Amino acid sequence: MTVKLIIDRQFRETPKAEDISILNDLRIRAMGQPGYISGETLVAVEDNKNLVVLSNWASIDDWQTWRDSEERSSLEAKLYPQLEGQAKVKVFMLGADSLREILTEVIHNAEVAA
């Protein structure tokens, strides 16, 4: 089941070239990981210190393997001094996948009632 991630980073000041270089490195290395599908980096229009990465992974396990890797941890650690706090990561799945059991029950009940 595919998952979509939102990684929200608030920088102390406008990111510098070295910060962007680290983010690019993270993305390039993520692209080589099993299960990586796609990603993009967004900058908030009203606050250019707020960067959000959206990425798609084939499975939660693929994401967690990359998340927990030494390679990723090392790159993330280089960003920490420039951030207001920890990056906020939220993982989402398609509603149909999340609600599969409930939807199956609803369909079953509708068939029984018919």
N, C-alpha and C positions, 0 to 999 in steps of 0.2 A: 504494500500500500504506500503510495507516494505521500511525502510530507512536504510542507512548505514552512520555511523558517523566516522569522523576522529577527534580525540582530540589530539592536538599537544602541548606538554609541553617542554619548554626549562628550565632545571634546572641551577642554578648558578654554581653548582659544581656537581660532580658525586653523584647521589642519594645515600643516606645513608639507613641503614636498616629501620629506622622509616619512611622514605619517601616511600619505597617499601611497608611497612606494610599498610600505608594509601591507597596507590593505590590498594593493594589487598583487603582492606576493601571496597573501592568503588566498585570494581568489584563484590565481594561476595554479597554486598547489591543490586547492580544493577541486579544480577542474580535472585533475588527474586521479582523483579518488574514485574507487568503485561506488557506483550509485549516484554520483553527482549528475544532475540533469542540466541545470541552468542557474543563473544568478544575475543580479544587477545591484548597483549601488545608487542610492538616492540621497540627495542633500536637501534638507528642509529649506523651503523658499524664504521663510521668515527668520531662520536661524542657521547660518551656514556652519555652525559648530556641531550640528546634529546630523549624523550620517546613519542611514539605515541600509542594511543589506537584506535583500530578499533572495532566497535561494530555494531550489527544488531538489529533492533527493528521492531516490527510488524507494527507500525505506527508512524507518527510524533507526534501524541498526546501522545502516550505512552512515547516516549523519552522526550517530553516537561514536562510531569508530573514528571518524575524522575529528569530532569534538574532543575526544579523549587522547588523541595522538600527541606524542612529544613534539612533533613538527609544528602542529597548530598551536600548542601551548607556548612554545618558544616564541613564535611570532606574536601571539596575543600579548605576551609579557612585555614586549617592546612597546606596545601601545599604552599599557596601563598608566605610565606617568603622565601621559597627555590627556587622560580621560577624567571626567568628573567622578566616576565610580565604575563599577563593573558594567560590562556590556550586558544589556538585557536581551535574553534570548527567549523567543516564544516559538513553539512548534505547533503547527496546525495540520490537520488532515481534512480531506473532503468530508462534508457533513454526511453523505451517504455511507461512507466507510464507518464513521463514528457511530452512526445511528442504525447500522445494519440490523442488529437484533430487534430493535424497536420497530423498524419498518417491516421486517419479516413477520413480527407478531401482528401488526396492524393489517397487513395483507392477508394473513391466515384468518384473523377474526372476520374480515370482510367476506372472505370466501365461505366461511362457516355460516355466516348470517344470510348469505344469498341463497 
